[in-house]
Amino acid sequence: MNDQHDNKTVDWLEQPRPKYIQTDLGKEKLCIECGEYWPLDHEFWFTYSGKLKKDGTKSTCYEAACKSCYYIRYKPQRLQRPKNSIRSYHEKGCAP
C-alpha cells in the first residue's frame, strides 16, 4: 500500500529556477534568501560596482539577496545586538 512516491516531497528550492524573469513590471531578479522575485532596481536591491567595461564605464551589479533579506543573510550578528547598545570606545567610558 505504501508507494515510494507517497513519502517523497518536492521542495520548491530543489527545482532550478531562473535568476531573472521578464514580467509586466520589467526585469525581476530572484532573491536567494526568501525565494521571491523582485523588480531589478535600487528600491529592492543593494548594488555594487562591477568589472570595468571596454568603454571605460563600470557595470552595475546587484546583490544576491534583496534589501529585506540582506542583513539576515550576510550580517546576522548585527541583528542580535540591542538597538541602543554602546558601541564606541568613548561611549563606554574608557577614554581618558
N, C-alpha and C positions, 0 to 999 in steps of 0.2 A: 504494500500500500504506500510505502514511502518512496517517493520518486526522488531521484538525485537533483532534479531541478526545483523541488519544493523548498529546500533549505537554502538554496543559493540566492543571495540578494545581490542586485547590481547597484552599486553606488554610483551616483552621477559624477563623482570625481574620478572614477576609474575609466570612464569613457573619454576619449580625447575630444576636446572642444577647441574650436579655433580661437586664437588670441584676439582677433579683430573680426567684427561683423559690420555690415552696412545696413542701416535702418533708416527710417524716415527722419530721425534726428541727425543723421550723418554717420560718421565712423565711430564705432564704440569699441572699447577695449575690455577684456576680461580681467577682473581682479583675482589674484592668486589666493587671497585670504578668504574673501566672502563668496567667491564664485559667481558674482554678479557682473553684468555688462554695464558700463557707464560711458557717457559721451566723452570723447577724447578731446578734452580742453583743460584749461588751467583751473577751472572751478572744481573738478573732481580728481585731478591727478597732480602730484608734485613733478617737477621737471628738473632735468639736469642737462648740461652741455655735452653733446656727443662728440663724435670724431669731426675733425676738420675736413671739409669738402675740398674738391679741387679748385673751386672758385673762391676759396678763402673764407667762406662762411661756416659756422658750426651748426650741426644739426641739433634739433631739439628732441630729447629722448624723454620718455615718460617712465616713472617708477612702475614696478610690477604690482604693487598694492595701491589701492585707491587711498585718498586722503583720510577717510574714516577708519581704515584698517592699518594705515602706515605705522602708527605708534604701537599698535597691538603686535604687529609682526616684527618690527625692527628695533623698537625701544621699549620692551616690556618693563624694564626697571624704572623707567620714567613714570609709568602709571602706578607703581607701587608706592612711590614717595608721596607723603602728605602734601596737600596744596600749599600750606603756609609754613613749610619747613625752612629752617635757617640754612642757607647754602654757602654763603661766603665766609671766609676766614675772619673778616672784620665783624660780621653779624654774630658770630659765635662768641665773641668777646676775647679772642686770642691775640688780637692786635695790641701792641704796646700803647 
